[in-house]
Amino acid sequence: MLRWPFFSKKPDPIIRPLEARWFADCARLHGCFFARAWGVSDFEGLVRDHQVVADGAFDGPGKICFGFAISRFVAPEAELLSIAVEPRHQGRGVGRHLLSAHFSRLAAQGVREVFLEVEQGNMPAVQLYERFGFATVGERVGYYPKKDGSRATALVMRAGLS
Ligand SMILES: CC(C)(COP(=O)(O)OP(=O)(O)OC[C@H]1O[C@@H](n2cnc3c(N)ncnc32)[C@H](O)[C@@H]1OP(=O)(O)O)[C@@H](O)C(=O)NCCC(=O)NCCS
């Protein structure tokens, strides 16, 4: 017989501003996905900047950080610089919770419009962004260096924040 917790849904993540003790986890996570990997010092430099908003996704007790979203803003505009969710936590709404809280914090800073770049064909990310009202407004051909030495096109997407 199947019993609890087999059917239990994982609890929603807690979204909180990123602090220095999580930068090593974020750097490791960033390096899993992006050819131009950010190190701990990159996160330190970004988060020190008052024009940067950085959020992490945590388990209930706040002991594990399994995602982050980071943007730079000059109100009324912001650029989403990066978002990533640990592979084993993907597909259960962590990205959605992260962006929802992150965009609320940006809106509180006077941001009304967000831009981002995403690799063409990165469907999980593109569909996540479309869910938040992002639409493609441009393309940068050959923008992303890939680990295999090739280059990929970036889509430039934009959404208004209400
Ligand atoms: C993009 C990313 C952050 C999404 O995080 P996530 O926690 O898995 O996303 P969620 O579970 O919150 O999904 C939210 C929406 O995104 C879309 N989505 C997520 N995973 C998807 C997949 N594998 N295929 C298609 N759409 C997907 C869906 O629209 C989903 O909404 P739904 O659940 O109602 O269908 C995650 O896949 C990731 O870290 N990717 C690697 C890093 C990366 O590419 N970052 C973006 C760089 S621009």
The ligand as an SDF file (V2000), in Angstrom:
LIG
                    3D

 48 50  0  0  0  0  0  0  0  0999 V2000
   14.6840   27.8140  -16.5130 C   0  0  0  0  0  0  0  0  0  0  0  0
   14.6260   27.2520  -15.1000 C   0  0  0  0  0  0  0  0  0  0  0  0
   15.1450   28.3310  -14.1260 C   0  0  0  0  0  0  0  0  0  0  0  0
   13.1530   26.9080  -14.7480 C   0  0  0  0  0  0  0  0  0  0  0  0
   13.0950   26.5610  -13.3760 O   0  0  0  0  0  0  0  0  0  0  0  0
   12.0260   25.4880  -12.8220 P   0  0  0  0  0  0  0  0  0  0  0  0
   12.0340   25.5910  -11.3370 O   0  0  0  0  0  0  0  0  0  0  0  0
   12.2890   24.1560  -13.4000 O   0  0  0  0  0  0  0  0  0  0  0  0
   10.6600   26.0680  -13.4440 O   0  0  0  0  0  0  0  0  0  0  0  0
    9.2000   25.8230  -12.8620 P   0  0  0  0  0  0  0  0  0  0  0  0
    9.0650   24.4370  -12.3540 O   0  0  0  0  0  0  0  0  0  0  0  0
    8.8570   26.9460  -11.9420 O   0  0  0  0  0  0  0  0  0  0  0  0
    8.3150   25.9380  -14.1900 O   0  0  0  0  0  0  0  0  0  0  0  0
    7.6470   27.1450  -14.5030 C   0  0  0  0  0  0  0  0  0  0  0  0
    7.2650   27.1250  -15.9690 C   0  0  0  0  0  0  0  0  0  0  0  0
    8.4530   27.0610  -16.7680 O   0  0  0  0  0  0  0  0  0  0  0  0
    8.1940   26.2380  -17.9070 C   0  0  0  0  0  0  0  0  0  0  0  0
    9.0290   25.0370  -17.8380 N   0  0  0  0  0  0  0  0  0  0  0  0
    9.7710   24.6040  -16.7770 C   0  0  0  0  0  0  0  0  0  0  0  0
   10.4470   23.4830  -17.1070 N   0  0  0  0  0  0  0  0  0  0  0  0
   10.1090   23.2030  -18.3840 C   0  0  0  0  0  0  0  0  0  0  0  0
   10.5000   22.1890  -19.3140 C   0  0  0  0  0  0  0  0  0  0  0  0
   11.3730   21.2160  -18.9880 N   0  0  0  0  0  0  0  0  0  0  0  0
    9.9820   22.2420  -20.5710 N   0  0  0  0  0  0  0  0  0  0  0  0
    9.1250   23.2120  -20.9270 C   0  0  0  0  0  0  0  0  0  0  0  0
    8.7200   24.2110  -20.0910 N   0  0  0  0  0  0  0  0  0  0  0  0
    9.2100   24.1910  -18.8520 C   0  0  0  0  0  0  0  0  0  0  0  0
    6.7200   25.8830  -17.8590 C   0  0  0  0  0  0  0  0  0  0  0  0
    5.9930   26.8990  -18.5280 O   0  0  0  0  0  0  0  0  0  0  0  0
    6.4340   25.9320  -16.3780 C   0  0  0  0  0  0  0  0  0  0  0  0
    5.1000   26.2020  -16.1010 O   0  0  0  0  0  0  0  0  0  0  0  0
    4.1060   24.9680  -15.7760 P   0  0  0  0  0  0  0  0  0  0  0  0
    4.7360   24.2010  -14.6590 O   0  0  0  0  0  0  0  0  0  0  0  0
    2.8430   25.6200  -15.3780 O   0  0  0  0  0  0  0  0  0  0  0  0
    4.0420   24.1890  -17.0520 O   0  0  0  0  0  0  0  0  0  0  0  0
   15.4460   25.9360  -14.9590 C   0  0  0  0  0  0  0  0  0  0  0  0
   15.0460   25.0650  -15.9880 O   0  0  0  0  0  0  0  0  0  0  0  0
   16.9530   26.1260  -15.0230 C   0  0  0  0  0  0  0  0  0  0  0  0
   17.6000   26.4010  -14.0080 O   0  0  0  0  0  0  0  0  0  0  0  0
   17.5380   25.9760  -16.2200 N   0  0  0  0  0  0  0  0  0  0  0  0
   18.9970   26.0530  -16.3600 C   0  0  0  0  0  0  0  0  0  0  0  0
   19.4970   27.4760  -16.2640 C   0  0  0  0  0  0  0  0  0  0  0  0
   18.8770   28.3400  -17.3430 C   0  0  0  0  0  0  0  0  0  0  0  0
   18.7580   27.9350  -18.4870 O   0  0  0  0  0  0  0  0  0  0  0  0
   18.5080   29.5820  -16.9450 N   0  0  0  0  0  0  0  0  0  0  0  0
   17.9180   30.5460  -17.8610 C   0  0  0  0  0  0  0  0  0  0  0  0
   19.0010   31.3190  -18.5070 C   0  0  0  0  0  0  0  0  0  0  0  0
   18.3620   32.6480  -19.5020 S   0  0  0  0  0  0  0  0  0  0  0  0
  1  2  1  0
  2  3  1  0
  2  4  1  0
  2 36  1  0
  4  5  1  0
  5  6  1  0
  6  7  2  0
  6  8  1  0
  6  9  1  0
  9 10  1  0
 10 11  2  0
 10 12  1  0
 10 13  1  0
 13 14  1  0
 14 15  1  0
 15 16  1  0
 15 30  1  0
 16 17  1  0
 17 18  1  0
 17 28  1  0
 18 19  1  0
 18 27  1  0
 19 20  2  0
 20 21  1  0
 21 22  1  0
 21 27  2  0
 22 23  1  0
 22 24  2  0
 24 25  1  0
 25 26  2  0
 26 27  1  0
 28 29  1  0
 28 30  1  0
 30 31  1  0
 31 32  1  0
 32 33  2  0
 32 34  1  0
 32 35  1  0
 36 37  1  0
 36 38  1  0
 38 39  2  0
 38 40  1  0
 40 41  1  0
 41 42  1  0
 42 43  1  0
 43 44  2  0
 43 45  1  0
 45 46  1  0
 46 47  1  0
 47 48  1  0
M  END
$$$$
